[in-house]
Amino acid sequence: MAKCVIYPKISDGVEKYWHFAYISLIWVAQLVTSLIISVSDVHLGYDNSNKDDFNRFITSELAKLGSSDHLVLLGDIMEFWRRNNVSVALENQDTLNKLQALNTNVYYVVGNHDYLVLDWADRYAPFYPFKVSKFLRLSDGGREFYFMHGYELEVLSNLEPMTIEAYEKASEWLCQMTEAFFGSILSRIWGTVQVTFKRGDRRLRMVRAIVKMPHQREDMDKIDRLAVSDVKRLFLGIKKDESLVFGHTHRPFLEANVANTGSWVSDADECNTFLVIRNGVMDLKKF
């Protein structure tokens, strides 16, 4: 930051006077730091969502963010798979209003349980209240960060031959239906996959388990193994030196250049966690 300072000039005699034509520019190496906070899987509308805790988190922590900071809502902020979408939004409009009122850069990376937000944002752009996308890239402290919800990792790890595109279509259907319609939606998923599973095939069990919360599903360790591996770049287009930040599994962790933001649901093993990035350093915190 350049700082303009006017110095007094000393004459040849003893008289000192301000010489306003003499200006010295002192370049102060002042680091303007920005802050990135990422949070996911609040599941507003779900019976076990820690909504009250999240509201306090917004008031006490997120409200401190400034215009140069960034908040990444990393998907599944709302629970649209089990409830009517409008009912969920109306019941949680206080929380949504708090998020929209923040004086910072707010990004909404959609998850599988709130995938319809992407459709609404496309339909009503550029007047939608959030910047919505499937993934996001941000830089901080000389490092680059790649944000995604993480359902993609589960599809790749556990649901092959289902494609990510087919899973996203199924997520869109599930967002449009309440729990009473899950059976018919799963039938559509079979048609989308277009493959016949043999009796006892573990993939049959996994696809049926899609409607369970992530921390209630099997083989979630495989998702974490893919996330921390180098081969994820083959499937996800992540650059070599980018750090990966994701949610989805409700299993918070921080390992080298990979972080999982965890969740805000009380039936998870650990909850109310979020990620802070300052000067390129990731720090997993609990509220």
C-alpha positions as CSV (number, residue, x, y, z in Angstrom):
1,M,0.0,0.0,0.0
2,A,1.4,3.4,-1.0
3,K,1.4,5.9,1.8
4,C,2.0,9.6,1.0
5,V,3.9,11.5,3.8
6,I,4.8,15.2,3.8
7,Y,8.1,15.8,5.6
8,P,9.5,19.1,7.0
9,K,12.5,20.5,5.1
10,I,15.5,21.8,7.1
11,S,16.9,24.9,5.5
12,D,20.6,25.9,5.4
13,G,19.9,28.0,8.6
14,V,18.3,27.0,11.8
15,E,14.8,27.8,10.6
16,K,12.5,24.8,10.1
17,Y,9.4,25.1,8.0
18,W,7.0,22.9,6.2
19,H,7.8,22.7,2.6
20,F,4.6,21.3,1.0
21,A,6.2,20.9,-2.4
22,Y,8.5,18.3,-0.9
23,I,6.8,15.0,-0.8
24,S,8.2,11.7,0.0
25,L,6.5,8.5,-0.9
26,I,7.1,5.6,1.5
27,W,6.0,2.2,0.2
28,V,4.8,0.3,3.2
29,A,4.7,-3.5,2.7
30,Q,1.4,-4.0,4.2
31,L,-0.2,-7.4,3.7
32,V,-4.0,-7.1,3.2
33,T,-5.2,-10.5,4.4
34,S,-8.5,-12.0,3.3
35,L,-10.3,-14.7,5.1
36,I,-12.1,-17.7,3.6
37,I,-14.7,-19.7,5.6
38,S,-16.3,-22.8,4.3
39,V,-19.2,-24.6,5.8
40,S,-21.4,-27.4,4.5
41,D,-24.2,-29.9,5.3
42,V,-26.4,-27.9,7.6
43,H,-29.5,-29.7,6.2
44,L,-32.0,-27.0,7.2
45,G,-35.3,-28.7,7.3
46,Y,-34.0,-32.0,8.6
47,D,-35.1,-32.9,12.1
48,N,-31.6,-33.2,13.4
49,S,-30.2,-30.1,11.9
50,N,-28.4,-27.9,14.4
51,K,-30.2,-24.8,13.1
52,D,-30.0,-22.8,16.4
53,D,-26.2,-23.4,16.6
54,F,-25.8,-22.4,13.0
55,N,-27.7,-19.1,13.5
56,R,-25.4,-18.3,16.5
57,F,-22.4,-19.1,14.3
58,I,-23.6,-16.7,11.6
59,T,-24.1,-13.9,14.2
60,S,-20.9,-14.5,16.2
61,E,-18.4,-15.6,13.4
62,L,-19.7,-15.0,9.9
63,A,-20.9,-11.5,10.7
64,K,-17.2,-10.5,11.2
65,L,-16.4,-11.2,7.5
66,G,-15.7,-8.1,5.5
67,S,-16.0,-7.1,1.8
68,S,-12.6,-8.7,0.9
69,D,-13.4,-12.0,2.6
70,H,-15.3,-15.0,1.3
71,L,-17.9,-17.4,2.6
72,V,-18.3,-20.7,0.7
73,L,-21.6,-22.5,1.5
74,L,-20.5,-25.9,0.4
75,G,-23.8,-27.6,-0.4
76,D,-26.6,-29.4,1.4
77,I,-27.3,-26.2,3.3
78,M,-31.0,-27.0,2.9
79,E,-32.7,-30.4,3.0
80,F,-35.0,-30.8,0.0
81,W,-35.0,-34.6,-0.3
82,R,-37.4,-35.2,2.5
83,R,-39.5,-32.0,2.6
84,N,-41.4,-29.6,0.4
85,N,-39.0,-27.1,-0.8
86,V,-41.1,-24.0,-0.1
87,S,-41.9,-25.3,3.4
88,V,-38.2,-25.7,4.2
89,A,-37.4,-22.2,2.9
90,L,-40.2,-20.6,4.8
91,E,-39.3,-22.3,8.1
92,N,-35.7,-21.2,7.7
93,Q,-36.1,-17.8,6.2
94,D,-34.5,-16.2,9.3
95,T,-31.3,-18.2,8.6
96,L,-31.4,-17.4,4.9
97,N,-31.9,-13.7,5.5
98,K,-28.9,-13.7,7.9
99,L,-26.7,-15.2,5.2
100,Q,-27.9,-12.8,2.5
101,A,-27.3,-9.8,4.8
102,L,-23.6,-10.6,5.3
103,N,-21.2,-7.9,4.1
104,T,-18.9,-10.4,2.3
105,N,-18.6,-12.5,-0.8
106,V,-21.0,-15.4,-0.5
107,Y,-20.8,-18.4,-2.8
108,Y,-23.2,-21.3,-2.9
109,V,-21.8,-24.6,-4.2
110,V,-24.7,-27.0,-4.6
111,G,-24.9,-30.4,-2.9
112,N,-27.1,-33.4,-3.8
113,H,-29.8,-32.5,-1.2
114,D,-30.2,-28.9,-2.5
115,Y,-29.3,-29.5,-6.1
116,L,-32.3,-27.5,-7.3
117,V,-30.7,-24.3,-6.2
118,L,-28.6,-24.5,-9.3
119,D,-31.7,-24.6,-11.5
120,W,-33.2,-21.7,-9.7
121,A,-30.1,-19.6,-10.0
122,D,-29.8,-20.3,-13.7
123,R,-33.5,-19.4,-14.3
124,Y,-33.4,-16.1,-12.4
125,A,-29.8,-14.9,-13.0
126,P,-28.5,-12.3,-12.5
127,F,-30.9,-11.4,-9.7
128,Y,-30.5,-14.6,-7.6
129,P,-29.4,-13.8,-4.1
130,F,-26.3,-16.1,-4.2
131,K,-23.5,-16.9,-6.6
132,V,-24.3,-20.5,-7.4
133,S,-22.2,-23.2,-9.0
134,K,-21.2,-26.9,-8.9
135,F,-17.6,-26.1,-8.0
136,L,-15.5,-23.1,-7.2
137,R,-11.9,-22.0,-7.3
138,L,-10.4,-19.4,-5.0
139,S,-6.9,-18.2,-4.3
140,D,-5.5,-17.1,-1.0
141,G,-1.9,-16.6,0.3
142,G,-0.4,-17.8,-3.0
143,R,-2.3,-21.1,-2.9
144,E,-5.3,-22.3,-4.9
145,F,-8.3,-24.1,-3.5
146,Y,-10.9,-26.2,-5.3
147,F,-14.3,-26.4,-3.6
148,M,-16.9,-29.0,-4.4
149,H,-19.7,-30.6,-2.3
150,G,-18.3,-34.1,-2.7
151,Y,-21.2,-36.3,-3.9
152,E,-19.0,-36.7,-7.0
153,L,-16.5,-38.6,-5.0
154,E,-19.1,-41.0,-3.7
155,V,-20.4,-41.7,-7.2
156,L,-16.9,-42.5,-8.4
157,S,-15.9,-44.5,-5.4
158,N,-19.1,-46.5,-4.6
159,L,-21.8,-46.2,-7.3
160,E,-20.1,-47.2,-10.5
161,P,-21.5,-47.7,-13.2
162,M,-23.7,-44.8,-12.3
163,T,-22.3,-41.6,-13.8
164,I,-22.0,-38.3,-12.0
165,E,-24.5,-36.9,-14.5
166,A,-27.0,-39.6,-13.7
167,Y,-26.6,-39.0,-10.0
168,E,-27.2,-35.3,-10.5
169,K,-30.4,-36.1,-12.4
170,A,-31.5,-38.4,-9.6
171,S,-30.7,-35.7,-7.0
172,E,-32.8,-33.2,-9.0
173,W,-35.8,-35.7,-8.9
174,L,-35.3,-36.3,-5.2
175,C,-35.4,-32.6,-4.5
176,Q,-38.8,-32.4,-6.2
177,M,-40.3,-35.3,-4.2
178,T,-41.1,-35.9,-0.6
179,E,-40.2,-39.1,1.3
180,A,-43.4,-40.8,0.2
181,F,-42.2,-40.8,-3.4
182,F,-38.7,-42.2,-2.8
183,G,-39.7,-45.6,-4.1
184,S,-40.7,-44.4,-7.5
185,I,-37.7,-42.2,-7.7
186,L,-35.4,-45.1,-7.0
187,S,-37.1,-47.0,-9.8
188,R,-36.1,-44.1,-12.1
189,I,-32.5,-44.4,-10.9
190,W,-32.5,-48.0,-12.1
191,G,-33.6,-47.0,-15.5
192,T,-31.0,-44.3,-15.6
193,V,-28.2,-46.6,-14.7
194,Q,-29.4,-49.1,-17.4
195,V,-27.7,-52.1,-15.9
196,T,-29.0,-55.3,-14.3
197,F,-27.4,-56.0,-10.9
198,K,-27.1,-59.5,-9.7
199,R,-28.7,-60.5,-6.5
200,G,-26.3,-59.7,-3.6
201,D,-24.3,-57.2,-5.6
202,R,-23.1,-54.6,-3.1
203,R,-23.9,-51.8,-5.5
204,L,-27.5,-52.7,-5.3
205,R,-27.4,-52.0,-1.6
206,M,-25.5,-48.8,-2.0
207,V,-27.9,-47.3,-4.5
208,R,-30.8,-48.2,-2.2
209,A,-28.9,-46.4,0.6
210,I,-28.7,-43.1,-1.3
211,V,-31.7,-41.8,0.7
212,K,-29.8,-42.3,4.0
213,M,-27.7,-39.6,5.5
214,P,-24.0,-40.0,4.5
215,H,-22.9,-40.8,8.0
216,Q,-25.4,-43.7,8.0
217,R,-24.0,-45.3,4.8
218,E,-21.4,-47.9,4.2
219,D,-17.9,-47.7,2.6
220,M,-17.5,-44.0,3.2
221,D,-13.8,-44.6,4.0
222,K,-13.3,-45.2,0.3
223,I,-14.4,-41.7,-0.5
224,D,-11.8,-40.3,1.8
225,R,-9.1,-42.5,0.3
226,L,-10.0,-41.1,-3.2
227,A,-10.1,-37.5,-1.9
228,V,-6.5,-37.6,-0.5
229,S,-5.1,-39.5,-3.4
230,D,-3.4,-38.1,-6.5
231,V,-5.6,-40.1,-8.9
232,K,-8.6,-37.8,-8.1
233,R,-7.1,-35.4,-10.7
234,L,-8.0,-38.0,-13.4
235,F,-11.7,-37.9,-12.5
236,L,-12.3,-34.3,-11.2
237,G,-10.0,-32.0,-13.2
238,I,-8.2,-30.7,-10.1
239,K,-4.9,-29.0,-10.8
240,K,-1.7,-30.5,-9.4
241,D,-1.1,-27.8,-6.8
242,E,-4.7,-27.2,-5.8
243,S,-6.0,-28.0,-2.4
244,L,-9.4,-29.8,-2.3
245,V,-12.2,-28.7,0.1
246,F,-15.3,-30.8,0.2
247,G,-18.2,-31.9,2.5
248,H,-20.9,-34.5,1.8
249,T,-19.7,-37.3,4.1
250,H,-20.3,-35.6,7.5
251,R,-16.8,-36.7,8.4
252,P,-14.6,-33.7,9.1
253,F,-10.9,-34.1,8.6
254,L,-7.8,-32.1,7.5
255,E,-4.9,-33.9,5.9
256,A,-2.2,-32.1,4.0
257,N,-3.9,-30.4,1.1
258,V,-7.4,-31.9,1.5
259,A,-10.1,-30.9,4.0
260,N,-13.6,-32.0,4.7
261,T,-15.8,-29.4,6.3
262,G,-18.0,-31.8,8.2
263,S,-21.7,-31.1,9.0
264,W,-24.2,-29.4,11.4
265,V,-26.4,-32.4,12.1
266,S,-26.6,-33.7,15.7
267,D,-26.7,-37.4,14.7
268,A,-23.3,-37.3,13.1
269,D,-20.3,-38.5,15.1
270,E,-18.9,-35.0,15.1
271,C,-20.8,-31.9,14.2
272,N,-20.7,-28.1,14.0
273,T,-17.4,-27.9,12.2
274,F,-16.1,-25.4,9.6
275,L,-13.0,-24.6,7.7
276,V,-11.0,-21.4,7.9
277,I,-8.4,-20.4,5.3
278,R,-6.0,-17.6,6.1
279,N,-2.8,-16.7,4.3
280,G,-3.2,-20.0,2.4
281,V,-3.3,-22.1,5.5
282,M,-6.3,-24.3,6.2
283,D,-7.6,-24.8,9.8
284,L,-10.5,-27.0,10.7
285,K,-12.5,-25.6,13.6
286,K,-15.5,-26.6,15.7
287,F,-18.1,-24.1,16.9
